[in-house]
Amino acid sequence: MTDLYPAADQRELLRQAAAAHTAASADLEAFLRRLPEVPEPADITEYANLLSREERARGERQDAADAAGLQLPSMESE
């Protein structure tokens, strides 16, 4: 029996991860654009949540890139 929805290849998973990271970054930017001059505690909590989501999405994007063979040499100075 043929699978109607074949598994996505690594490139498609990378594209999806990149789109999720882009969306998380856009949500963070939108929040920062509407941030009041004096943030309230709720603003700080929302910022922490959005930042955490963006960082998690970036990590997932990097993992997907590694799995797709786009491994870069370390960019840290030695």
C-alpha positions as CSV (number, residue, x, y, z in Angstrom):
1,M,0.0,0.0,0.0
2,T,1.3,3.4,-0.9
3,D,1.6,6.1,1.7
4,L,-0.6,9.0,0.7
5,Y,1.6,11.5,2.6
6,P,5.2,10.5,2.2
7,A,7.6,11.7,4.9
8,A,9.1,15.1,4.2
9,D,12.7,15.1,3.2
10,Q,15.3,16.9,5.2
11,R,15.2,20.0,3.0
12,E,11.4,20.4,3.5
13,L,11.9,20.0,7.3
14,L,14.6,22.7,7.1
15,R,12.2,25.0,5.2
16,Q,9.5,24.4,7.8
17,A,11.9,25.1,10.7
18,A,13.1,28.2,9.0
19,A,9.5,29.4,8.5
20,A,8.8,28.7,12.2
21,H,11.9,30.7,13.2
22,T,10.9,33.6,10.9
23,A,7.4,33.6,12.5
24,A,8.8,33.6,16.0
25,S,11.2,36.4,15.1
26,A,8.4,38.4,13.5
27,D,6.2,38.0,16.6
28,L,9.1,39.2,18.8
29,E,9.6,42.2,16.6
30,A,5.9,43.1,16.6
31,F,6.0,42.9,20.4
32,L,9.0,45.2,20.6
33,R,7.3,47.7,18.3
34,R,4.3,48.0,20.6
35,L,6.3,47.9,23.8
36,P,5.5,50.8,26.1
37,E,8.2,53.2,27.2
38,V,7.9,51.8,30.7
39,P,7.3,48.0,30.5
40,E,4.9,46.4,33.0
41,P,5.6,43.0,34.6
42,A,3.2,41.4,32.1
43,D,5.4,42.9,29.3
44,I,8.5,41.4,30.7
45,T,6.8,38.0,31.0
46,E,5.6,38.2,27.4
47,Y,9.0,39.2,26.2
48,A,10.6,36.2,28.0
49,N,8.1,33.9,26.5
50,L,8.6,35.3,23.0
51,L,12.4,35.3,23.3
52,S,12.3,31.7,24.5
53,R,10.1,30.7,21.6
54,E,12.4,32.4,19.1
55,E,15.5,30.8,20.6
56,R,13.9,27.3,20.6
57,A,12.9,27.8,16.9
58,R,16.4,28.9,16.1
59,G,17.8,25.8,17.7
60,E,15.3,23.6,15.8
61,R,16.2,25.4,12.5
62,Q,19.9,24.7,13.2
63,D,19.2,21.1,14.0
64,A,17.3,20.7,10.8
65,A,20.1,22.4,8.8
66,D,22.6,20.0,10.3
67,A,20.4,17.0,9.4
68,A,20.1,18.4,5.8
69,G,23.9,18.5,5.6
70,L,24.4,22.2,6.0
71,Q,26.9,22.0,8.8
72,L,29.1,25.0,9.2
73,P,32.5,25.1,10.8
74,S,32.5,26.7,14.2
75,M,32.3,30.5,14.1
76,E,33.7,30.9,17.6
77,S,37.2,32.1,17.9
78,E,39.6,29.5,19.3
